[in-house]
Amino acid sequence: MHPPDPYRFDLVVRGGLLADHERGTLAPGELAIRGGRVARTGPPGSLRDAPAERTYDATNLLVAPGLIDLHTHVYGGRTGLGVDADEVGVRQGVTTVADAGSCGSDHWDDFAARVLAPARTRVLSWLNISRHGLVHGTRELAGGPADIDVDATAALLVRERAAIRGIKVRMSASVLGDSGLAPLRAAKRLAATAAPERGRVPVMVHVGNAPPALGDVLDELGPGDVVTHAFHGKPGCLFGGGTAPVPQARAAYERGVRFDVGHGSASFSFATAERALDAGLRPYTISTDLHRRNIGGPVHSLATTLGKLLALGLPLPDVLACATAHAADVLGLADALGTLRPGAVADLGLLELREERVRLTDAAGAVREAPQCLVPRAAVRAGTVHPLAPTPKAAV
């Protein structure tokens, strides 16, 4: 038996447009993979004669870094919201999903065994500051200090640093009871405590109905922290009932707080997002908040959500960056994910930009028409191709 040829590639992808965030370009090119890593990229024809176990014809497709959904709920069987990770992951052309607070310190071992271990999709976690996560319902912080196990959460942040990428806190009236800003401040203290041992620990904050007021929440956040549902249309939105963004929103944006879409069932408004774009407040990341109650609409998928920002005029390279390079940066994984750079993990999204008029619906039921849509055709996860069946019509 002959040893494997060290110069032979496992997969060569030809014929597509490579999405290069570093250069801000979409250009024809070819890409080779070996050992689950990007081995080489080059212009058309540069890998024509390269020996490879397999080739993939990406003609008329975008070859993007693997799509990353920064906000999902995939703790199926233990929470009322959870869906299967692969259902919203590789089966939708997404290579990495981050569960956003379904699990807290009490249930981590079960979550790891039930969700992380069997998934073909890479599953990461925003660990809920509440020890219960969403296992006992959606008022996980209404019981006061007893809802937070400081020691167990701190230990997990260090021990499970590869999978747990940050802390999740839901800061809205329906969740908190009388807890106010205390859970967010506890999350920030824990992040600071863990940082010397594992590096930066961002905090992702769900915002919605006050109290607490959005401005008070934003004042607690620092560079690299994430405001998810940033573009909701509820009374306490970015504009606070006025014509200009609330002052704390502008200040937070300028000091590096990351604004995330987090579409969800009730948390993305075309009108709010359009006003924010006009005001210069652009989403840093685009995520779905996909769960059992919205996968059938209005969210559907990450690709559909990306299409909604395209419909509002965000350029295609920027839209792709929001679900690749920017998401990887938030997760502290910019060297490994979200890039086509040689040496990076060979996660790819193979996408069709289809010229097809579609009707897109936000969380409030408002409809926008768009002349094109993004349709995933395959996902490559660490060098393994996961093809998708052709989609006859884009979901709306």
Secondary structure, 3 states (H helix, E strand, C coil): CCCCCCCCECEEEEEEEEEECCCCEEEEEEEEEECCEEEEEECCCCCCCCCECCEEECCCCEEEECEEEEEECCCCCCCCCCCCHHHHCHHHCEEEEEEECCCCHHHHHHHHHHHHCCCCCEEEEEEECCCCCCCCCCCCCCCHHHHCCHHHHHHHHHHCCCCEEEEEEEECHHHHCCCCCHHHHHHHHHHHHHHHHHCCCCEEEEECCCCCCHHHHHHCCCCCCEEECCCCCCCCCCCCCCCCCCHHHHHHHHCCCEEECCCCCCCCCHHHHHHHHHCCCCCCECCCCECCCCCCCCCCCHHHHHHHHHHCCCCHHHHHHHCCHHHHHHCCCCCCCCCCCCCCECCEEEEEEECCCEEEECCCCCEEEECCEEEEEEEEECCEEEECCCCCCCCC
